[in-house]
Amino acid sequence: MEPEIVTVGLDGSPESLAAAQWAADEADRRHFVLRLLHAWKLLAAEVADTPPDRDQNAGARRIVRQALEVVRERHPHLQIIEDLVGSEAEPALLRAGEESRMVVLGSRALGAWESFALGDVSLDVMGRADGPVVLVRASERAQPDAAESTGTPHGAASRIVVGVSLNGPCEPLLAFAFDAAASRGIPLQVVHGRPLPVQAYAPWGVDPDAAAEVVRQADGELRDVISPWRARFHDVPVELTVLPESATRAIVQTAPEAGLLAVGRRRHRPFLAPRVGPVAHAAIHHVTCPVAVVPHD
């Protein structure tokens, strides 16, 4: 049986080093293989006995070796593949994603408002990959999962958060989230946001009875969806959170300080529609923990 692979895309930035460290933690935890991938379309053909000062690929090798050194500090026995690919980054990462359990990429902060940006390559890979794509901020580089660093499952960072829409099947998303929580031995918080209907509003504000009824109904639907997953992952503590808010607001309010946020992405979106929906868009721009975007039908 072939070992599972976690692929991280490298470009030499602090963000990609943070992604490499997160990916190494994930691979080590699950006994997977880590692939350190750097794609450069001008990669020269290998020539035996090339002097170092004439190696046209020296810069590309340096990017991979730097990540390797960072990873080895914490994971000296992890199986690692160093992969230099003579290609544009996007097709190289998409091909690697077909062979990997997940692809991990770095994401950079824009400023004090905790807003984050993705380059065109990251956005395209996230919107087209066959499997999960995890986006990691540079601040995550030196921080192992809280449950591992403290030895306790308690605390906000010691939970996985998953956003569930209830508008259709999302088995790959729930499978990813439950598996992530189980592999870490920490709780899973399942979040659903449901906006209040017009009739819930009164001249003086929100009708509390109408709002409570909306939350009660959504909570029942969410329990029905999660029930078989609870049975399958009976060791994972599960907390259900239903908020009378839009899905985007519910996720942004709930995810801060989580260890990982998982959100879904429809594989088949209307022509000319954005590559990701509003929930994933809000998550990747405004949530500071690592964000996994999981495609599903």
Buried (B, 14 or more C-beta within 10 A) or exposed (E): EEEBBBBBBBBBBEBBBBBBBBBBBBBBBBEBBBBBBBBBEEBEEEEEEEEEEEBEBEEBBEBBEBBBEBBEEEBEEBBBEBBBBBBEBBBBBBBBBEEBBBBBBBBBBEEEEBEBEBBEBBBBBBBBBEBBBBBBBBEBBEBBBBBBEEEEBEEBBBBBBBBBBBEEEBEBBBBBBBBBBBBBBBBBBBBBBBBBEEEBEEEEEEBEEBBEBBBEEBBEBBBEBBEEBBEEBEEBBBEBBBBBBBBBBBBBEBBBBBBBBBBBBBEEEEEEEEBBBEBBBBBBBBBBBBBBBBBBE
